[in-house]
Amino acid sequence: MLLLNVVGWLTAVFFIGFLFLAIFGIWWLVDLFLISGMIDAQKNALRNSLTQQALVGQSK
């Protein structure tokens, strides 16, 4: 993603870079909406794991 951004800005003078910048922008928008879902899924998995560990620890 960083490489697309850098190459896009360096080649924008030749108008080729705008293609790279468009790809970078689309990638950025997709990440904007997907990352929050990934974080929520990881938090839920961790919460479930810790709850299971606590329940097992209580039953001993």
Backbone as CSV, one residue per row, in Angstrom:
resi,resn,N_x,N_y,N_z,CA_x,CA_y,CA_z,C_x,C_y,C_z
1,MET,0.836,-1.175,0.000,0.000,0.000,0.000,0.887,1.248,0.000
2,LEU,1.921,1.217,0.827,2.850,2.345,0.861,3.561,2.497,-0.475
3,LEU,3.946,1.364,-1.055,4.634,1.394,-2.344,3.734,1.985,-3.428
4,LEU,2.461,1.621,-3.434,1.526,2.201,-4.405,1.433,3.714,-4.254
5,ASN,1.395,4.169,-3.022,1.305,5.600,-2.752,2.553,6.328,-3.245
6,VAL,3.703,5.806,-2.907,4.964,6.465,-3.286,5.137,6.461,-4.802
7,VAL,4.945,5.296,-5.421,5.101,5.203,-6.878,4.064,6.079,-7.575
8,GLY,2.861,6.123,-7.038,1.819,6.962,-7.624,2.190,8.430,-7.629
9,TRP,2.707,8.908,-6.503,3.075,10.325,-6.434,4.301,10.623,-7.290
10,LEU,5.248,9.687,-7.349,6.453,9.921,-8.149,6.158,9.914,-9.649
11,THR,5.179,9.134,-10.064,4.869,9.052,-11.495,3.636,9.870,-11.885
12,ALA,3.100,10.643,-10.977,1.934,11.471,-11.291,2.265,12.518,-12.348
13,VAL,3.520,12.891,-12.434,3.944,13.864,-13.441,3.686,13.314,-14.838
14,PHE,3.819,11.997,-14.999,3.628,11.364,-16.310,2.200,10.861,-16.496
15,PHE,1.309,11.184,-15.589,-0.100,10.786,-15.596,-0.298,9.280,-15.420
16,ILE,0.766,8.517,-15.319,0.661,7.085,-15.030,0.355,6.913,-13.545
17,GLY,0.870,7.804,-12.742,0.714,7.710,-11.300,-0.713,7.821,-10.822
18,PHE,-1.567,8.440,-11.611,-2.953,8.571,-11.189,-3.647,7.215,-11.111
19,LEU,-3.226,6.268,-11.938,-3.748,4.906,-11.852,-3.346,4.285,-10.516
20,PHE,-2.080,4.441,-10.138,-1.608,3.915,-8.855,-2.321,4.593,-7.685
21,LEU,-2.522,5.878,-7.796,-3.214,6.603,-6.728,-4.687,6.191,-6.637
22,ALA,-5.312,5.881,-7.768,-6.700,5.407,-7.750,-6.785,4.044,-7.069
23,ILE,-5.851,3.160,-7.385,-5.813,1.845,-6.736,-5.587,2.013,-5.245
24,PHE,-4.667,2.902,-4.878,-4.394,3.185,-3.469,-5.649,3.700,-2.769
25,GLY,-6.379,4.591,-3.407,-7.595,5.153,-2.819,-8.678,4.102,-2.619
26,ILE,-8.849,3.222,-3.593,-9.844,2.154,-3.458,-9.449,1.213,-2.328
27,TRP,-8.158,0.864,-2.267,-7.663,-0.017,-1.205,-7.896,0.624,0.159
28,TRP,-7.647,1.917,0.251,-7.827,2.647,1.506,-9.295,2.631,1.944
29,LEU,-10.205,2.832,0.993,-11.634,2.820,1.315,-12.101,1.439,1.776
30,VAL,-11.617,0.403,1.127,-11.978,-0.955,1.527,-11.481,-1.218,2.940
31,ASP,-10.229,-0.862,3.220,-9.686,-1.043,4.564,-10.464,-0.242,5.604
32,LEU,-10.906,0.932,5.233,-11.659,1.781,6.147,-12.891,1.057,6.685
33,PHE,-13.558,0.303,5.836,-14.771,-0.385,6.258,-14.509,-1.782,6.822
34,LEU,-13.430,-2.441,6.414,-13.196,-3.815,6.850,-12.445,-3.932,8.177
35,ILE,-11.581,-2.986,8.482,-10.734,-3.108,9.667,-11.556,-3.114,10.948
36,SER,-12.592,-2.315,11.026,-13.397,-2.296,12.255,-14.059,-3.656,12.484
37,GLY,-14.506,-4.318,11.437,-15.089,-5.647,11.573,-14.064,-6.676,12.023
38,MET,-12.846,-6.566,11.504,-11.795,-7.498,11.912,-11.437,-7.307,13.381
39,ILE,-11.412,-6.070,13.827,-11.103,-5.785,15.232,-12.213,-6.322,16.129
40,ASP,-13.451,-6.120,15.732,-14.582,-6.643,16.516,-14.535,-8.162,16.605
41,ALA,-14.212,-8.832,15.517,-14.136,-10.295,15.515,-13.024,-10.776,16.444
42,GLN,-11.885,-10.098,16.416,-10.773,-10.486,17.284,-11.120,-10.236,18.751
43,LYS,-11.775,-9.112,19.038,-12.181,-8.829,20.420,-13.162,-9.872,20.929
44,ASN,-14.121,-10.256,20.089,-15.091,-11.266,20.494,-14.434,-12.615,20.728
45,ALA,-13.489,-12.989,19.880,-12.789,-14.256,20.061,-11.981,-14.244,21.353
46,LEU,-11.307,-13.143,21.631,-10.538,-13.027,22.867,-11.458,-13.043,24.079
47,ARG,-12.576,-12.344,23.999,-13.541,-12.317,25.101,-14.071,-13.721,25.387
48,ASN,-14.413,-14.465,24.328,-14.906,-15.829,24.506,-13.845,-16.736,25.108
49,SER,-12.618,-16.590,24.649,-11.522,-17.404,25.181,-11.290,-17.122,26.666
50,LEU,-11.268,-15.853,27.032,-11.045,-15.496,28.432,-12.217,-15.927,29.309
51,THR,-13.437,-15.861,28.781,-14.604,-16.308,29.529,-14.531,-17.813,29.779
52,GLN,-14.148,-18.560,28.750,-14.012,-20.006,28.908,-12.943,-20.346,29.947
53,GLN,-11.821,-19.633,29.901,-10.753,-19.868,30.867,-11.230,-19.550,32.291
54,ALA,-11.988,-18.496,32.441,-12.493,-18.117,33.760,-13.482,-19.144,34.272
55,LEU,-14.339,-19.653,33.407,-15.313,-20.659,33.818,-14.637,-21.976,34.194
56,VAL,-13.609,-22.350,33.463,-12.869,-23.571,33.785,-12.125,-23.392,35.112
57,GLY,-11.572,-22.202,35.320,-10.853,-21.920,36.566,-11.767,-21.918,37.772
58,GLN,-13.024,-21.520,37.608,-13.986,-21.483,38.707,-14.438,-22.876,39.100
59,SER,-14.517,-23.771,38.134,-15.052,-25.099,38.424,-14.052,-26.000,39.128
60,LYS,-12.814,-25.601,39.232,-11.799,-26.415,39.916,-11.812,-26.205,41.384
